[in-house]
Amino acid sequence: MRNNAEPVFWANWCTIEILTLADGEFLEMTRLEFTPEMLTKRRHSALTVATKLAHFAIITYIVEPDVLRQYIHERFELDCIFLPDGRRKALVSVVPFLDREFHFVRCPWPKSTFGQTNYRAYVTDTTSGEHVAWFFGTSLASIAVGVPRFAWKLPWHHAEISFDTQYDEKAGRYLSYEMTTCSKWAPARDCP
């Protein structure tokens, strides 16, 4: 890391992330830290699920706070960053991953594999002071999308999701990563 690099984002979250920016490039992200409470398993209920995540990514965009504000409940304040030139920006993330061997803990079969994409912004609950993620919705490539959508009235939507990746085990990194979501909900472009 160069000496002129300065941290441009940090948040007092349960997980702490510090991004360092120098000459227009992100140089470093600190390791995540977890509290003992976060690592303690809770008692299983009938709806407790287990899965293995693959191809997990967090793609974060900086957006104008005034534009994002209209989509967030008034109880929540936007968590913002300041760019090196002093401009204030809010953050919105797209979080794609592949659920592998997804199953209910109390019923370990059948297991299924499907793609999932979460769309979220970062906010602070003004009542509790907690930093939380505001979920706009989730795209799920599974018939199980009906459970959270209809039983719990969550904004989950069916999608066709595919991953085309090449991972270099030796180097510990992706050589290529392409993920496609096709859904009637919030399409970024026309789906086939």
HELIX and SHEET records of a PDB file:
HELIX    1   1 PRO A   36  LEU A   39  1                                   4    
HELIX    2   2 PRO A   65  ARG A   69  1                                   5    
HELIX    3   3 ILE A  143  VAL A  145  5                                   3    
HELIX    4   4 GLY A  146  GLY A  146  1                                   1    
HELIX    5   5 VAL A  147  ALA A  151  3                                   5    
SHEET    1   A 3 GLU A   6  TRP A  10  0                                        
SHEET    2   A 3 ILE A  18  ALA A  22 -1                                        
SHEET    3   A 3 GLU A  25  MET A  29 -1                                        
SHEET    1   B 3 VAL A  49  ALA A  54  0                                        
SHEET    2   B 3 ARG A  88  PHE A 104 -1                                        
SHEET    3   B 3 ILE A  59  VAL A  63 -1                                        
SHEET    1   C 3 VAL A  49  ALA A  54  0                                        
SHEET    2   C 3 ARG A  88  PHE A 104 -1                                        
SHEET    3   C 3 CYS A  80  PHE A  82 -1                                        
SHEET    1   D 4 VAL A  49  ALA A  54  0                                        
SHEET    2   D 4 ARG A  88  PHE A 104 -1                                        
SHEET    3   D 4 CYS A 107  ASP A 125 -1                                        
SHEET    4   D 4 PHE A  76  LEU A  78 -1                                        
SHEET    1   E 5 VAL A  49  ALA A  54  0                                        
SHEET    2   E 5 ARG A  88  PHE A 104 -1                                        
SHEET    3   E 5 CYS A 107  ASP A 125 -1                                        
SHEET    4   E 5 HIS A 131  LEU A 140 -1                                        
SHEET    5   E 5 TRP A 156  HIS A 158  1                                        
SHEET    1   F 2 GLU A 160  ASP A 168  0                                        
SHEET    2   F 2 ARG A 173  CYS A 182 -1                                        
END                                                                             
